[in-house]
Each structure stands twice: as C-alpha cells, then as structure tokens.
C-alpha cells in the first residue's frame, strides 16, 4: 500500500493542454475517483501516474518515491482497463498468472496466488476457460484478478465497468468497493458516471478541461459544490440554474429572474454583497429541493407544466416559468396535465447562488 501524490502535473498533446497544473494527494488505502466528462483529462492523469504517459511538468510520488523517470513495471502499480485486455489464446488461469510468470516467480507461489485471487473473486470454476467463453462480468473479474495477483501498492482503474449492462454494473460497484475495503489497497478510479463515483469513492476529484474543480467527499461535493460546473455535473437530474440580477429595494435584497423575484435573507444578502463580482448571478436549486403545489402557497412561484417524466414512485415535472424550465423531482401527484397551472417553492436551506462571471460559489 502507498500514498500517491501528484504535484502541479501538466500534460500537453500539441497545442491541447490535457491536464493543467493538477495537484492531488491520495492517502494510503484510500479509494479516490477521478470524475468528469470525456476529454476532461482524467484518463491522461491516470496514464501519467501509471507511467504510460510522460508529464511535461510536475512530479508524481508513489509512497515516498519520485517516479517520474521510472518505467511502469518498476512502479508496483496494477492497471485495469476498460477493455479488460485479456489474452484470448490463454486460459483464465494463465491470464491471471501472466504478471507473475513475467517476474519469474516459483510455480508453487504462482499457483498459490492465482487460486487465492480466484477464490476472492469467486471465479475458481472459470480457471480452465478462455476469455471468449466468459460473460462481460466474468471477464472483468479476470482482469481484476490479474491486477490483484501482483499485490501492488496502487490500483489504477480506467472505467472498468463501462462495458457491463446496467444491472451488472450496480452489482460490480458493490463488489469492487467491498474488495477494496478488504484489501485496503490505494485505488485511483476513473469514470464519467457520477453515480459510480458517489457510491464508491472515499473522495472525488471532479475535473473539467484538464483543471481540478473540486476534491472532497461525495457528500460535500453534492451539498457544497464549489463551481457551477460541479453543481451541474453532480446530481440526477442536474441542478437547475436561473439567471438573475441582484436588486435592492427599501432595505431588502432580491434576485430578479424576470418572471419572479426571490427574496434573500439578511445573511444571504451580506454574502452576495461581499463575494459577487457584479450584480449578475445564477440561482441554483436541485430538483429534489423544489416542492410542487397544485394551489397557490406563500412564496410560491407560478408556472405551467411543460413535460412530465414518470419514474414509478416519483415524477420529474418540467415546469415552465417565464422563459426558464425547472425540473422538479416530486412524488406522484395524481394526473398532471401539460399546460396545467402549478406553483413551486424552494427549500430555502438548499438554495445556491453563483457568480455568473467567475462561475464560483457564493452560497
């Protein structure tokens, strides 16, 4: 096991900066997820840690050792790829044993480790099969076994579940998390799936355009997003954003969205005055923090049903308010009709305000 430290990592491909001055500290035994959309730099970061790409700037430490100049084989890391990368002509036993054979381990030690890993992953009965005889989930377990058998200091995983069907993905998420907890191996895991990140990670590093946006526990990233990007990327459906202008009248402060005004508390108004770079702001509220009403209520905002998306016990109701459409997650309300008049109210403790120019969080 080992701590992984990345300092000011920069990697360019021609004129494109894939990773821009990234600093990350992964504790010994921690499960960290690099999360972001395609092209955000997460896989490039992982490949730099693995030694498959050379950084243009910055330092990478595994344990207390600077590894920038070390080849992948000397970093004592194990990588699991999206494609599994199994040898099709070899049986499962030989696929798992391959890293140990390359290092010329004694046959008895190889056999002991392969069977131990197979038992841990519940694939003992598959050892005599070839990859083409396995399901996607079984192939993924074999790829994990090949990584585990080396007893590495660090696991690096690049979207290992993305080729599985939805049901199997949910099952394997739990299995991977259990395995990591049991083995206590430092793990860095790349995914674009926020649900995967939220359910598995000790901490999440959210990236966009090669830049680290926020690095924190899942609960903090959900409840205290530091930027508009993080707020919009985490959560399903994503956070609603409404363009507003700060207006002050007779000692009261409001966010004016055109179709409605949202009154700020004294504390909110004070923070906005201190932190905002201008009067142009974004009001953010998650669909699950909006209440839908069929009759007028105090502080209710009138709108009309635009689209209804049934989810079984819940609905996602798209409500049109002026030119904005808000997504509201709500229990089933009888039968809602398109263009029906409704009112919405916000959970005042769960409202976010962002600076429109900098896109940084104010509240």
LUMLOGU-19234 format. One record per atom (N, C-alpha, C): residue in one letter; x, y, z. Coordinates in steps of 0.001 Angstrom, whole numbers, plus 524288, in hexadecimal, padded with zeros to 5 digits. Atoms other than C-alpha are relative to their C-alpha. Example, Ala and Ser with C-alpha at 12.3 -4.5 7.8 and 13.67 -1.06 7.14 Angstrom:
residues 2
A8037A7FB5A80000/A8300C7EE6C81E78/A80384804B080000/S7FCCC7FB5A7FFC4/S835667FBDC81BE4/S7FCFE80442802DA/
end
This chain:
residues 363
X8034F7FB5180000/X800008000080000/X8036D804D980000/X7FCCB7FB4980076/X8048280DD67FD5B/X7FC9D804CE7FF1F/X8025D7FAFA80125/X800B981C077FD31/X801B5801A77FA88/X7FEA47FDF980531/X80050822697EFB0/X7FF6D805ED8002F/X800197FA468000C/X803C0830C67EE45/X80145801EB7FA83/X7FF347FD8C80522/X8026D838677E198/X8008A805DC800F5/X7FF1A7FA6A7FF1A/X8081A846247E18C/X800AF802EC7FAE5/X7FFA47FC7B80489/X805A6850487D701/X800BE7FD117FADB/X7FF8980338804B7/X803FC845E47CC80/X7FDAD802D37FB44/X801D27FDC8804FA/X802F784B507BEC0/X801797FC407FB9C/X7FF0A8035A80481/X801A48432C7B272/X7FD658026C7FB3C/X802027FDB5804D3/X8001C848AA7A4BC/X8008A7FC347FB82/X7FFAA802D7804EE/X7FD5684249797B1/X7FFB08041B7FBB1/X7FFD97FBB6803C7/X801A784C2E78D8C/X7FE6780510802A7/X801E27FB157FDC2/X7FA3B858BB79051/X7FBC87FF3E8041F/X804338011C7FC48/X7F05B851F47990F/X8024C7FE9780552/X7FE58801417FAAB/X7F299852107A7C5/X7FC007FC4380252/X8039F804047FE10/X7EC82845577AC67/X7FF718003E805EB/X8000A7FF697FA4C/X7F036847497BAC2/X80303804F280149/X7FDC27FADA7FF0A/X7F31B854B67C037/X80122800D5805D1/X7FE227FEE77FAB2/X7FB0D8560C7CCD5/X7FC9F7FD5B80429/X80338803117FC66/X7F3CD84B4B7D3FF/X803227FE77804D7/X7FDAB801BA7FB0E/X7F70C8490A7E253/X7FBFC7FCAE802DA/X80387803DB7FDB0/X7F13F83D397E92C/X803097FCCF803FE/X7FD90803377FBF6/X7F45A835E97F5B0/X7FC467FB9180153/X80338804A37FEF0/X7EF07828117F6D8/X802627FD25804A3/X7FDEC802617FB3E/X7F0768226280469/X800C37FA1B7FF5A/X7FF00805A17FFEB/X7F593814BE80720/X7FAE57FD0E8010D/X804B5803277FF4A/X7EA5080B108056D/X7FAF7802A67FE60/X804B17FD1180172/X7E0E9815508001F/X7FE097FE737FA95/X80270800E780515/X7D75E813677F4DA/X7FE708055C7FDD8/X800FA7FAD88024B/X7D7C981FC77EC8D/X7FE197FF557FA6C/X8021D800308054F/X7CFA8821CB7E045/X801328051A7FD31/X7FF697FB8280379/X7D39A82AF57D544/X7FB258001C7FC97/X805227FFAB8027F/X7C68982F887CFED/X7FFB3804B77FC6C/X800C57FB9F80393/X7C329837DD7C43A/X7FE407FE0F7FAAE/X801D0801848053B/X7BE19837FB7B63F/X804857FE327FC9C/X7FBF2801A6803B5/X7C57D8324F7AAA2/X8036C804B17FEA5/X7FC5B7FBE180177/X7D1AF83A3C7A7B3/X801898039C8046C/X7FECB7FC7A7FB9F/X7D2F883FF87B567/X805827FF3180226/X7FAA4800E97FE47/X7E08383A107B79F/X800A47FBB88040C/X7FFA5803DE7FBCF/X7DD3282F457C141/X803337FB2F7FE71/X7FD0D80494801BC/X7E280823D77B92B/X805B7801677FF14/X7FA917FE3E800C3/X7EEA782BA67B577/X802CE8003A80540/X7FDBC7FFD97FABB/X7F11182DF37C3FC/X801667FA84801CC/X7FF178056A7FE60/X7EFBE81F677C6AE/X804A07FDA97FD13/X7FBB9802248032C/X7F8FF81BFE7BB8C/X805488026380185/X7FB2A7FD9C7FE12/X803158259C7C0B4/X801BB7FD6B8051E/X7FEB6802A97FB10/X8025D81F457CE38/X802187FA8E7FEE1/X7FE558054E8016A/X803D4811F07C7BD/X805457FFE57FD3C/X7FB207FFDB802FD/X80F958166E7BFC4/X7FF367FF017FA37/X80120800E080590/X808BE814637B2B8/X80057805137FCDD/X7FF247FADF80261/X809B8823087AFED/X803FD802E680358/X7FC1A7FCF07FD1E/X814F682C0C7B3A6/X7FDE780581800DB/X801DF7FAB07FF0B/X810D5838C77BA4F/X803A6804107FD88/X7FCC77FBA7801E0/X815828458C7B451/X802218031C80495/X7FE517FD547FB3D/X8164284B9E7C1CF/X7FDB37FD1F804A8/X802308021A7FB33/X8140E847907CFE1/X802B57FB16801E8/X7FD99804867FD74/X8178683C6C7D8EB/X7FBCD7FC1C801A4/X8037E8042F7FE45/X8114482F567DC07/X802FA7FCA4803EC/X7FDA1803457FBF1/X81458828137E89F/X7FC737FB6A80125/X802CC804A17FE22/X8104D81A367EC03/X802FA7FE2C804D2/X7FD21800947FB14/X8136B817BB7FA34/X8030B8050C800C3/X7FCAF7FB567FF73/X81EB6820F87FCE2/X803A6800947FB5A/X7FC4F8002480464/X8250C81E597EFBA/X7FE008033A7FB60/X801357FD26804CF/X8253E827D57E444/X800687FC2D7FB79/X8002080421803F3/X8214881F427D8C8/X7FFFB802117FA65/X800487FDB980547/X821C9828B47CD39/X8034E7FD1D7FC08/X7FC5B80288803A2/X82D548218F7C73C/X7FF9E7FA1080017/X8005D805B67FF98/X8294C813C07CB26/X7FC647FDCD7FBCE/X803998028D803AD/X8238480AA57C0B9/X7FB6C7FD8F802F1/X804A6802267FD5F/X815EB8050C7C39D/X8011B7FB1E8033C/X7FF16805017FD53/X81B467F7BF7C78D/X802A9800A680546/X7FD337FF257FB0B/X8233B7FDB97D291/X7FCED8035E803D3/X8031E7FC9C7FC93/X8182B805C17D89B/X7FC977FCEC803CD/X80340803777FCCE/X811697FA217DF17/X7FA4D801C88002E/X8058B7FEBF8009B/X8042F7FE437D9F9/X7FD8A7FBC87FC95/X802DA8039780372/X7F9B87F5ED7D382/X7FB85803097FD94/X803F87FCFA802BF/X7F09F7FB6D7C93B/X7FBD27FC697FDB4/X80464802D780256/X7E3267F6887C53F/X7FD97803987FBF2/X801C77FCC18045D/X7DEBF7FB807B7F9/X7FA357FF237FEE7/X805748004E801A1/X7D13C7FDFB7B257/X7FF0A7FB1D7FCB6/X800AC80461803AA/X7D36C7F3527A823/X801837FAB780259/X7FE34804B07FD28/X7D8837E95A7B245/X805517FE1B7FE0F/X7FADE8014F80233/X7E40C7E68B7A8F4/X801DA7FA8D80190/X7FE7E805677FEDA/X7E3F47D7D27AB4A/X802747FD857FB2A/X7FD9A802D880462/X7EC357CEB57A2F5/X7FC2E7FBC97FE34/X8043780388801A5/X7E21F7C75C79AAD/X801AF7FA4C7FF83/X7FE2B8055C800D0/X7EABC7BB5A79860/X801577FD3E8051E/X7FE90802447FAF0/X7ED7A7B9377A6DF/X7FB2D7FECA80340/X8042B801267FC45/X7E4D47B2C67B0FC/X800008042380452/X8007E7FC367FBBB/X7E0197BAD77BC7A/X804857FF78803D1/X7FBB4800EC7FC5B/X7EA537B4937C54D/X804F5802B97FE10/X7FB287FDCD80226/X7F5577B8CA7BC3A/X7FFB4805F17FF69/X800AB7FA538002F/X7EFB07C66E7BA5D/X801448026F8054B/X7FF097FDF27FAC2/X7EFE77C8887C908/X805B87FF468018F/X7FA9D8013D7FE6C/X7FD2F7C2187CAA3/X8041B803147FCF2/X7FC347FDA08039F/X8039B7C9BD7BF7E/X803C3803E08028F/X7FC517FC427FDA8/X809267D52B7C788/X804167FD688037B/X7FC5B802B87FC86/X80F547CB937D119/X803F27FCCE7FCDF/X7FC62802FE80364/X815127C3177C642/X8041B8039D7FDAD/X7FC537FC3A80237/X81B307CF347C03B/X8043180190803F3/X7FC427FE9A7FBE4/X821BC7D1F47CD49/X802D47FB318021B/X7FD44804E47FECA/X826537C3BB7CE04/X7FF3A7FE2D805B2/X80151802177FADD/X81F557C03B7DAB0/X8001D7FA077FFC1/X8003A805B97FFEF/X820587B1D27DECE/X7FA7B7FE157FEC0/X8051D8022180194/X8155B7A93A7D96E/X7FC557FF51804A2/X80354800E07FB6A/X8106A7A5E17E702/X7FDB080522801FF/X801D77FAE67FE3A/X80F617B4517EAAC/X7FBE5802267FC3B/X803CF7FE4B803F2/X808737B76C7DDDF/X7FACF7FD34800D4/X804CD8030C7FF59/X7FEA97AC7C7E016/X7FD0F801B8804EC/X8027E7FE5A7FB1B/X7FC1B7B0B67EE21/X7FD28805387FF48/X802427FAC48009C/X7F9B17BEEA7EA59/X7FB587FFF97FC47/X8044680024803D4/X7F1427BBDF7DE67/X7FB147FDC68027F/X8049A802807FDAE/X7E8587B2DB7E615/X7FDBB8034A80476/X801CF7FC857FBD0/X7E79C7BC587F186/X7FCBC804807FDC3/X802C17FBB180290/X7E3877C7737E876/X7FAE87FE0C7FD92/X804BA8023A80270/X7D9E67BEAD7E135/X7FBCA7FF0E80421/X803BE800ED7FBC4/X7D39D7BB167EE30/X7FDA480535801DD/X801B57FAD47FE44/X7D2D97C9617F241/X7FBF38024F7FC40/X803797FDDE8040A/X7CC2B7CCF07E55C/X7FBA87FC427FE5D/X80400803FF80124/X7C3BC7C0A27E51C/X800107FE527FA44/X7FF84801CF80568/X7C8F97BC117D7F6/X8032C7FAF17FFA0/X7FCED804DC80010/X7CF587AF157DBDB/X7FE657FC577FB96/X801EF803B6803F6/X7C6A57A7907D262/X80128801D77FA6D/X7FEF67FDE68053C/X7CB007B0377C6FE/X805B17FF657FE52/X7FA5F7FFEA800FA/X7D99E7ADAF7C7AC/X8019D7FD227FB05/X7FE8D802FF804B0/X7D99A7A3F37BC5E/X7FD658020B7FB02/X8028D7FDDA804A7/X7D1737AC537B324/X803618042C7FD70/X7FD6D7FBB5802CA/X7D5FA7B5F17A8E0/X7FC5E804C680010/X803297FB3A7FF9A/X7D15A7C4297A89C/X7FB057FFFB7FCBD/X804A37FFD780364/X7C7E67C20879D34/X7FB7F7FCC48023A/X80412803317FD88/X7C0807B83F7A5B5/X7FDA1802AD804CE/X801B97FD417FB50/X7BE0D7C2707B039/X7FC49804797FEAE/X803577FB5A80081/X7B3A07CCE17B225/X8034F804DF8011E/X7FD2F7FB237FEFE/X7B77C7DB307B344/X801868008B805B5/X7FEDA7FFA27FA66/X7B68A7DAB57C210/X804577FC4F801A3/X7FBDA803CC7FEC0/X7BF0A7CE857C2B4/X8054A801D47FDF3/X7FB207FDEB80225/X7C93D7D49E7B9B7/X8021C8046280368/X7FE517FBB07FCAB/X7C9727E0847C272/X8027E7FDF480501/X7FDC3802547FB46/X7CC127D7F67CE5A/X805697FDB37FEEC/X7FADB8022C80164/X7D7407D1397C741/X80405804647FF89/X7FC767FB8380073/X7DD377DE7A7C3DB/X801788020B80568/X7FEDF7FE6C7FA9A/X7DC027E2237D233/X803C27FC2A80296/X7FCA2804067FDC6/X7E2347D53A7D603/X805A38009C7FE48/X7FAAC7FF4480208/X7EDDD7D7D97CD45/X802AB804A5802AF/X7FDD07FB807FD30/X7EFA47E4F77D422/X801167FE9D805B4/X7FF81801557FA75/X7ED897DF727E1D1/X804947FC6480128/X7FC34804267FEF3/X7F6EC7D4167E070/X8057B8022D800E9/X7FAD47FDA37FF62/X8028A7DD4B7DFF1/X800D4802568055E/X7FFC97FD6C7FAE4/X7FF4A7E2C27ED72/X8029F8055B7FF85/X7FD917FAEA8010E/X802167F0977E89D/X7FF46803DA8047C/X800B87FBBF7FC35/X803977FCFA7F0A7/X7FB358033C7FEA2/X804387FC95801D4/X7F975804017E858/X7FCF97FD5A7FB94/X803538019880463/X7EDD9800157DFD3/X7FE96804D37FCDA/X801D47FBE880389/X7EB13808A77D40A/X7FBD37FD917FC84/X8045B80252802E7/X7DDDB806217CDAB/X7FDA4804047FC4B/X801F37FC65803FD/X7D97280C6B7C0FA/X7FAB57FE217FDFB/X805648014F80179/X7CA8680B477BFB3/X7FF2A7FA177FF6A/X8003E805B5800A6/X7CADB7FC917C26B/X7FA837FDC67FF9B/X805598021480010/X7BC027FB4D7C35D/X7FCC7801EC7FB62/X803247FD6180405/X7B7E38031F7B771/X7FDF77FC4B7FBC8/X801D3803AF803FB/X7B6617F72D7AE9B/X7FBE17FC2E80209/X803CD803957FDBC/X7AD037F0497B7E3/X7FA83802417FF93/X8055E7FE0780017/X79E3A7F1057B77C/X7FEB28027D80548/X8013B7FCB77FB75/X797707F9C57C179/X7FF907FCD18050B/X800CC8032D7FB4A/X793867EEEF7CB07/X8052F7FDE18020A/X7FAF88022E7FE73/X7A0FF7E8C17CB11/X803A88043F80209/X7FCCB7FB9D7FE3D/X7A7657F6117CC9C/X7FEE98013E805C0/X801807FEEB7FA90/X79FC57F86E7D929/X802457FBE3803A0/X7FDED804507FCD1/X7A3BD7EB107DE5F/X805F48006D8008F/X7FA4D7FFDF7FFE8/X7B2127ECA77DAA9/X80219804C5802F1/X7FE6C7FB767FCD7/X7B2B47FA357E0DC/X8009A7FE5E805B3/X7FFEA801B87FA8C/X7AF717F41E7EDF2/X804777FC24800F0/X7FBCE803DE7FF70/X7B8EA7E8DE7EBAB/X80561802948000F/X7FAFA7FD4080039/X7C4177F1F27E7FF/X8010C802FA80509/X7FF5F7FD0D7FB27/X7C1C47FA6E7F3DD/X801447FC5780487/X7FEF7803E67FBE6/X7C14F7EE6E7FCC0/X8059C7FE197FFB3/X7FAC280202800EA/X7CDE07E94B7F6C6/X80421803F1801B2/X7FC327FBF57FEA8/X7D4F97F6307F854/X8004B800C7805E9/X800157FF767FA4C/X7D0B07F7668068E/X802E27FB7580294/X7FDA1804AF7FDC9/X7D5167E98580930/X805F18000B7FF5B/X7FA648002D8012C/X7E2647EAF9802BE/X802E6804EA801D0/X7FDBB7FB007FE44/X7E4977F92580714/X80455801E87FC50/X7FC2A7FE49803DF/X7EBEA7FC017FA65/X7FE7D8056A7FE03/X800E17FACA8022B/X7ED4480A277F614/X7FDF77FF657FA6C/X80282800B58051C/X7E45580B4A7EA44/X7FE8C805447FD9A/X801A07FB63802F8/X7E2BA815EC7DFF0/X7FCCC7FE067FB63/X803F88023F8037B/X7D6CC8139B7D789/X7FDDB804597FC8D/X801E37FC14803BC/X7D2D181B0F7CB4D/X7FA8D7FE8F7FE18/X8052B800EA80238/X7C49E81C817C731/X7FD85805367FE71/X803257FB6580144/X7BB298260E7C0BF/X7FAA27FF8580285/X805188013B7FDB3/X7AFDB81FF47C85E/X7FFD680204805A0/X8000F7FD987FAD3/X7AC90828817D41A/X7FDAE7FC618042B/X80242803A97FC33/X7A45581DC87DA8D/X804367FC34801DC/X7FB9D803717FEBD/X7B00A814AB7D9FF/X803B3802B6803D1/X7FC717FD097FCAE/X7B89181F387E001/X7FDBA800C980572/X802767FEC47FAFA/X7AEED822DB7EABA/X7FF927FB278037F/X800E0804B37FCE1/X7AC8E814CD7EEFF/X8050A7FD4680197/X7FB44802FE7FF02/X7BA9780FEC7EEBB/X80459802FC802C7/X7FB4B7FD1F7FE85/X7C40381AD87F218/X800258019D805B7/X7FF0F7FD4A7FB0F/X7C9D981F367FEED/X80022805E17FEEC/X7FFFE7FA95801CD/X7CCBF82BED7F7C9/X7FFB2800147FA10/X800AA7FF65805A5/X7C98A830DD7EA28/X80300804D17FE37/X7FD6B7FB9080286/X7D21C839847E1A0/X7FD038012B7FB00/X803117FE8A8049E/X7C9238406D7D7F3/X803778034B7FC6F/X7FCA77FD4B803BF/X7D05B844BD7CBA4/X7FCD6801FE7FB5E/X8025D7FDF0804CD/X7CCB284D1B7BFF7/X8042E802F67FCFD/X7FC117FD7C8035F/X7D551851547B48B/X805787FFDA80262/X7FABE800B37FDE1/X7E16284C0C7BB74/X800F88028A8053B/X7FF587FD1E7FB10/X7DF068540D7C7C3/X7FCD17FD688044F/X802C38021E7FB78/X7DB7E84EC87D536/X7FC2580419801FE/X804137FC657FE50/X7CE898550E7D905/X7FF0B7FFB6805E4/X800EC800C57FA64/X7CC9784F357E68B/X801D67FA9180182/X7FE0A805037FE10/X7D2908444A7EEB3/X7FE0A7FF6880593/X8027B800747FADE/X7CA5483FCB7FA2C/X7FCDF7FAF080041/X8037E8047C7FF64/X7C17F8352D7FF94/X7FB03800EB7FCD7/X804AC7FFB180351/X7B54A8321C7F7B6/X7FBD68038480263/X804207FCEE7FD77/X7AC2B83838801C6/X8011B805D37FFA2/X7FE9A7FA728004D/X7B3A18451780188/X7FF6B802087FA6D/X8007A7FE5080571/X7B4238459D7F2AE/X7FA44800B47FE83/X8059E7FF8380117/X7A5718437E7F236/X7FDA8804B8802D0/X8029E7FBF67FCE2/X7A1CD84CED7FD24/X802BB805477FFCF/X7FD307FB028003F/X7AC7C857407FB6B/X80365800427FB1B/X7FCE17FFB5804D2/X7B0A6857B57ED19/X802D4805407FFA9/X7FCD77FB347FFFB/X7BB838619E7EAF5/X7FF53803387FB0B/X800A67FD32804F4/X7B83C8653F7DCD2/X7FAE07FE697FD61/X804A5801458031A/X7ACED8656B7D337/X800A87FAAF7FD64/X7FF25804F8802A5/X7B33185A097CC06/X7FEFA7FB68803A9/X800B1804497FC41/X7B3BC8514A7D822/X7FA397FF7880173/X8058A800177FE81/X7A5DA8550A7DC13/X7FCA77FD8A7FBC0/X803098020E8045C/X7A0C2851A47CE8A/X801617FA737FE8B/X7FE438054080180/X7A8A98451F7CCF1/X7FE3A7FBE4803F1/X8018A8039C7FBDA/X7A50E83EEC7DA01/X7FA328009880119/X8059E7FFEA7FF07/X796E983B347DC24/X7FD077FE3A7FB35/X80324801F380460/X78C8B834997D3EE/X7FA378005880168/X7FE6A7FC688042F/X7856683BAE7CE39/X803A48043A80222/X7FC507FC0F7FE26/X78F8F846877CEC4/X7FD47804BF8025A/X802077FB467FD86/X78DE9853287D644/X7FDA1803B37FBF6/X802517FBD980336/X7850885DA07D083/X8030E8050B800E0/X7FD6E7FAEC7FF92/X78BB386A9C7CDAA/X7FC7E8042A7FD88/X803507FBB9801E3/X7843D877687CC16/X803398050480021/X7FD1C7FB128003C/X78AAB883FB7C78F/X7FCF18043F802DA/X8028D7FC067FCC6/X787CA88F127D115/X80362804E480061/X7FD477FB237FED2/X78B6F89CEA7D470/X7FECE80182805A6/X800C57FE487FAA1/X78D7E8A1CC7E24E/X7FD5B8055D7FFF3/X802F07FB177FFA9/X783838AC707E560/X7FF1F80137805C3/X800E47FE6E7FA91/X782838B42C7F217/X7FBF68046180028/X804327FC2F7FF84/X7763E8BB6E7F5D6/X7FE3D80055805A9/X801F07FF007FAB9/X7725E8C191802DB/X8028E7FC668040F/X7FD09803107FC30/X77D108BA4A80A13/X7FFA57FA267FF53/X80071805A38010A/X779718ACF580467/X802FB7FEA97FAFE/X7FD1B801C48049C/X7817C8A52D7FAA1/X7FD0F7FB8E7FD61/X802D1803EF8030E/X77B9089D027EFC2/X803717FE2A7FB7C/X7FDDE801CD804FB/X780218948B7E492/X7FB92800727FC0F/X804117FF0F803E7/X7785A899407D8DD/X801097FC927FB3C/X7FF728039580475/X7766388E737CECA/X7FC6E801827FB7C/X803957FE5C80424/X76CC3896147C68D/X7FA7D7FE2180114/X8053B802367FF1B/X7613D88CE07C85C/X7FEA07FFCF805CB/X800FB7FFFF7FA5A/X762CC88D037D730/X8049680281802D3/X7FBE37FE0B7FC9F/X76A9F892C27E250/X800A77FC5D804AA/X7FEEA803597FB7E/X7714688ADB7ECE8/X8027A803668043C/X7FE1D7FCA27FBC3/X772F2891FA7F9D0/X804737FD56802F6/X7FB7F802107FD28/X780288902880063/X7FF818013C805CC/X7FFA67FEDC7FA69/X781F088F0380EFF/X80456803FD800DA/X7FBE27FC2A7FED5/X78AAD89914815B1/X805617FD917FF4F/X7FAE7802AA8005A/X795B288F2181686/X801777FEFA7FA48/X7FEFB800F180590/X7947488B588081F/X8017B805117FD3F/X7FEED7FAF180280/X7941389998803EF/X80579801E880168/X7FACE7FE547FE32/X7A05489C7B80C0B/X804467FD127FD0C/X7FC218032A802CD/X7A7D58913A805B5/X8005D801847FA40/X800127FE7C80585/X7A39D8953C7F808/X802D1805377FF48/X7FD627FAE280075/X7A7ED8A34F7FA52/X805E97FF7B80097/X7FA608009A7FEEF/X7B52589EB97FF81/X802DA7FD247FB9B/X7FD2B8039880383/X7B843894597F556/X7FEFD800C97FA2A/X8015C7FFB080590/X7B16C8978A7E889/X80349804177FD2E/X7FCD67FC5380318/X7B99C89DFA7DDEA/X7FC88803F47FD1F/X803B97FC6680272/X7AD528A4637D833/X7FA8C7FE8D801E2/X8056C8012A7FE73/X79E948A46C7D99B/X7FDBE7FB617FCF7/X801D68046880335/X79D6A899697CF7A/X8013B7FADD802CE/X7FF64804B97FCD5/X79B3C88C917D6AE/X7FD0E7FB6D7FD96/X802F9804B28015E/X7966F87EA77D4EC/X7FDA37FDCD804F9/X802B1802987FBB6/X78C4C878F77DE13/X7FFD17FA307FEB2/X7FFF0805A4800EA/X78E0F86A357DF71/X7FCA07FD2B803F9/X80322803337FC70/X78475860837E526/X7FF3C7FA9D7FD96/X8007B8055B801FE/X78416851C27E3E4/X7FA437FE6F7FF82/X80573801B2800C5/X777AB84B1B7DECF/X7FD7E7FDB8804E9/X802218026E7FB47/X77630843B17EBB3/X7FF28803E68046D/X800AF7FBF77FBFC/X77672850807F36D/X7FBE2804087FE67/X804687FCBC801A4/X76AB3856507EC5F/X7FAF57FD078013B/X8050F802707FEDC/X75CD38539C7F10C/X7FBF9801EC7FC0C/X804127FEC2803D9/X751C98530E7E724/X7FABF8007B802CC/X805247FF197FDA4/X7447B858967EB22/X7FBEC800917FBB1/X8044C7FF89803C9/X73775857A57E429/X7FCA8804CF8010B/X802CA7FB337FEA5/X73253863E27EB17/X803FC80421801A0/X7FC667FBDD7FE62/X73874871237EE20/X801B27FF4D805AF/X7FDD0800417FAB6/X74153871407FA39/X8035F804D2800E6/X7FC9E7FB997FEB1/X7493F87B8780161/X8056D7FF167FDAB/X7FAE98003B802B0/X755F187E5B7F9F3/X7FFF77FC447FB5A/X8005D8037080490/X750E0875777EF1F/X800C98030F7FAF2/X7FEF57FDA080520/X75502878527E12A/X7FC887FD3F7FC07/X803C48025A8039A/X74AA6876407D6CB/X802997FE6A7FADC/X7FE14801D580505/X74DB186E3A7CAC1/X7FC0F7FC5C7FD80/X8036C803BC802B2/X748038646C7C14F/X802F77FAFB7FEDD/X7FD9A8051480124/X74AA1855F37BF43/X801887FFE77FA40/X7FDF7800238055E/X75319854817B334/X8006F7FA627FE0E/X7FF748059C8013C/X7568C845F37B331/X800027FD108052E/X7FFD8803697FB5F/X7547F83ADE7BCFD/X802F77FB0B7FE97/X7FCDC804BA800E4/X75E8482FDF7BDFA/X7FF027FC3780484/X8011D803AE7FBBE/X75950824407C5F6/X804C07FC9C80152/X7FBBE8036A7FE2D/X7632E81CB37CE44/X7FDE87FBEA803CC/X8024C803BF7FC5A/X759EE8134D7D50F/X7FDBB802D7804AE/X801EB7FD807FB39/X75872818537E306/X800AE805E87FFDC/X7FEF77FA658005E/X75D70825C97DEFC/X7FEFD801F17FA7A/X800697FD7980517/X75B9D82F6A7D3F7/X804448041B7FF93/X7FD067FB4F80132/X764CB839007CD96/X7FC448037D7FCF6/X803A57FC5D80283/X75BE8844737CA70/X80316804B87FE14/X7FD8E7FB6280243/X7613284EBE7C130/X7FC11804708003B/X8038E7FB9C7FF36/X75B0385B9D7C536/X80228804CD7FD34/X7FE527FB51802D4/X75BAB867777BC3F/X7FE76804D780312/X800D17FB177FD2D/X75D4A874517C36E/X8028A804447FCC8/X7FDDA7FC2B803B0/X75EF687F987BA07/X802A17FD1C7FB90/X7FD08802AE8041C/X7697F87B4B7B093/X803357FB7180224/X7FCF38042B7FD82/X76FB1871CA7BA64/X7FCB37FB17800B0/X802A1804FB7FED3/X76C668636F7BBFD/X802D27FD8B8049E/X7FDC8802677FB53/X76E9685DAA7C982/X7FE5E7FA5080048/X8013F805817FF05/X76F7684F207CBF3/X7FEE77FF5E805D3/X801A1800D27FA9B/X7685284B247D86C/X7FF527FA28800DD/X800B0805887FEAB/X769A783DA67DE91/X7FBFB7FFB880464/X804607FFE07FC54/X75D1083AA77E5BC/X7FD447FAB38003B/X80356804B27FFF4/X7548882F657EA72/X7FB94800A77FC12/X8043E7FFDA803DF/X7497982BD67E133/X7FB788034780216/X804277FC527FE8D/X73EF38368C7E189/X7FB0E7FED97FCDB/X804898012080353/X7333C82FC17DB78/X8019A800607FA50/X7FEB77FF788058A/X732E7833127CD16/X800F0805B97FEB1/X7FEA37FAB380199/X73A1783F4F7C907/X7FF78800727FA21/X800D57FF4E80599/X736A6844D37BBD2/X803938043F7FDF6/X7FCD57FBFD8028D/X73F2584C787B26B/X7FCF08051B7FFDD/X8022C7FAAE7FFE7/X73CA785B237B3B2/X7FCB48010F804DF/X802D17FF2B7FB15/X7364D8593F7C10E/X802DE804148034E/X7FDBB7FC017FC9E/X73889864AA7CA5E/X801B97FD7B80524/X7FDEB802107FB16/X74136861097D5F4/X80351804438028D/X7FC927FC6B7FD2D/X7496A867E17E04F/X8048F7FCE680238/X7FB6B802937FDBB/X75717864A47E509/X802328037280455/X7FD387FD2D7FBE6/X75E4E8684E7F16B/X8053A7FD4D800EC/X7FAB7801FA7FF40/X76CC2866C17F485/X8010A7FF0A805CC/X7FDF8800DA7FABB/X772B8860C1800B2/X8043580425800FB/X7FC807FB787FF5D/X7793B86D38805A8/X805677FE7680201/X7FAE2801BE7FE00/X784218657980C73/X803377FD487FBC8/X7FD4E802E48041E/X787A485EE37FF98/X80047803177FAF0/X7FF787FCA580498/X7887086A777F65E/X805B2801A37FF74/X7FA957FE8D8010F/X7958886D817EFF0/X80015804F87FCB0/X7FF4B7FB4B80329/X79A4F87A657EA54/X8059F8000D7FE05/X7FADB7FFFC80281/X7A5A587B367E0BA/X800E8805427FD4F/X7FE717FB5E80301/X7AD0B886977DAD6/X7FFC57FE8B7FA3E/X800A88016B8057F/X7A904886727CC8C/X805168009F7FCE9/X7FB2A7FEEE80307/X7B61088C097C7E1/X8043F7FC0580146/X7FBBD803917FE7A/X7BF8F883737CFA3/X7FE287FA558004F/X802768052A7FF50/X7B615877DE7D10D/X801817FD6F8052A/X7FE958020B7FAD7/X7BADD8764A7DF11/X7FB728008E803C7/X8043E800007FC3C/X7B1F68735B7EA89/X8005F804B5803AC/X8006C7FBE07FC07/X7AD7787E937F337/X7FD557FDCE804D3/X802E0802927FBC2/X7A3B1876F97FB5D/X7FEF97FA5C7FE6D/
end
